[in-house]
Amino acid sequence: VVQRAITRAHGWDIYSSRPEVGLLPFRDYLARNLDAILFVSQDGRDFFDSAVSGGRALREVVPLGTAQLSEGPQGRGEPFTIVSCSALIPLKRIELLARAVISRDVPLRWTHVGDGPERAEIERICSSAPSNVRVEFTGHLSPEEVIRTWRRLRPAALVNVSSSEGVPVSMME
């Protein structure tokens, strides 16, 4: 029986440069002893490669994904619809998106999926939205509910304003 040891790598698994991460021990050990490390982004692989040289582990980029959500193009019609999906925490910088959204003078709809300790502050920011801007906070949803929400909204854009994430898992899934 052949046994293999493979791991996925994303975000805090890789980026020791992020202040919230700190020390990431055993990176060299993993590179020497795993059969493969599967990164969800090229940037993650490049960062890991720059920090950890050598090792026998195959290093490949294997993005996350989901089945196609719809047959036709998204984002047709008014209002222009954007969605965001993340925890409401400082790293995600959703307050920046809230300030941008409420400053628009065109018909706009923003739906945010997710919850967290910054929700009350972001809702306070959005309370001054003009009448042409609609804002909705769904709170936490199951993966199935997220897919149903995307299908219902048919968004023109999925927005990420994180301070450090290139492609967060919520967008890849």
Solvent accessible surface area in square Angstrom, and as a share of the most:
residue,aa,sasa,rsa
1,V,184,1.06
2,V,114,0.65
3,Q,156,0.69
4,R,167,0.61
5,A,44,0.34
6,I,99,0.50
7,T,49,0.29
8,R,96,0.35
9,A,6,0.05
10,H,43,0.19
11,G,8,0.08
12,W,170,0.60
13,D,40,0.21
14,I,8,0.04
15,Y,28,0.11
16,S,54,0.35
17,S,82,0.53
18,R,26,0.09
19,P,133,0.84
20,E,107,0.48
21,V,30,0.17
22,G,39,0.37
23,L,155,0.77
24,L,23,0.11
25,P,62,0.39
26,F,145,0.61
27,R,54,0.20
28,D,76,0.40
29,Y,115,0.44
30,L,49,0.25
31,A,1,0.01
32,R,129,0.47
33,N,66,0.34
34,L,22,0.11
35,D,29,0.15
36,A,8,0.06
37,I,3,0.02
38,L,42,0.21
39,F,0,0.00
40,V,6,0.04
41,S,27,0.17
42,Q,99,0.44
43,D,94,0.49
44,G,0,0.00
45,R,75,0.27
46,D,73,0.38
47,F,54,0.23
48,F,8,0.03
49,D,51,0.26
50,S,95,0.61
51,A,68,0.53
52,V,5,0.03
53,S,101,0.65
54,G,52,0.50
55,G,44,0.42
56,R,150,0.55
57,A,9,0.07
58,L,99,0.49
59,R,28,0.10
60,E,72,0.32
61,V,48,0.27
62,V,54,0.31
63,P,84,0.53
64,L,47,0.23
65,G,57,0.55
66,T,78,0.46
67,A,81,0.63
68,Q,140,0.62
69,L,47,0.23
70,S,27,0.17
71,E,173,0.78
72,G,32,0.31
73,P,80,0.50
74,Q,68,0.30
75,G,23,0.23
76,R,187,0.68
77,G,63,0.60
78,E,142,0.64
79,P,39,0.25
80,F,99,0.41
81,T,12,0.07
82,I,13,0.07
83,V,0,0.00
84,S,1,0.01
85,C,24,0.14
86,S,22,0.14
87,A,40,0.31
88,L,0,0.00
89,I,55,0.28
90,P,94,0.59
91,L,47,0.23
92,K,27,0.12
93,R,89,0.33
94,I,5,0.02
95,E,48,0.22
96,L,85,0.42
97,L,12,0.06
98,A,0,0.00
99,R,123,0.45
100,A,51,0.40
101,V,4,0.02
102,I,34,0.17
103,S,68,0.44
104,R,120,0.44
105,D,129,0.67
106,V,77,0.44
107,P,60,0.37
108,L,10,0.05
109,R,57,0.21
110,W,0,0.00
111,T,0,0.00
112,H,0,0.00
113,V,4,0.02
114,G,9,0.09
115,D,61,0.31
116,G,26,0.25
117,P,117,0.73
118,E,42,0.19
119,R,61,0.22
120,A,77,0.60
121,E,75,0.34
122,I,1,0.00
123,E,68,0.31
124,R,140,0.51
125,I,7,0.03
126,C,12,0.07
127,S,93,0.60
128,S,84,0.54
129,A,31,0.24
130,P,52,0.33
131,S,121,0.78
132,N,46,0.24
133,V,10,0.06
134,R,125,0.46
135,V,43,0.25
136,E,59,0.27
137,F,31,0.13
138,T,37,0.21
139,G,7,0.06
140,H,154,0.69
141,L,32,0.16
142,S,38,0.24
143,P,102,0.64
144,E,107,0.48
145,E,65,0.29
146,V,24,0.14
147,I,41,0.21
148,R,144,0.52
149,T,11,0.06
150,W,25,0.09
151,R,124,0.45
152,R,138,0.50
153,L,15,0.07
154,R,98,0.36
155,P,17,0.11
156,A,41,0.32
157,A,33,0.26
158,L,58,0.29
159,V,37,0.21
160,N,49,0.25
161,V,33,0.19
162,S,13,0.09
163,S,65,0.42
164,S,48,0.31
165,E,29,0.13
166,G,67,0.64
167,V,69,0.40
168,P,9,0.05
169,V,48,0.28
170,S,39,0.25
171,M,57,0.25
172,M,21,0.09
173,E,109,0.49
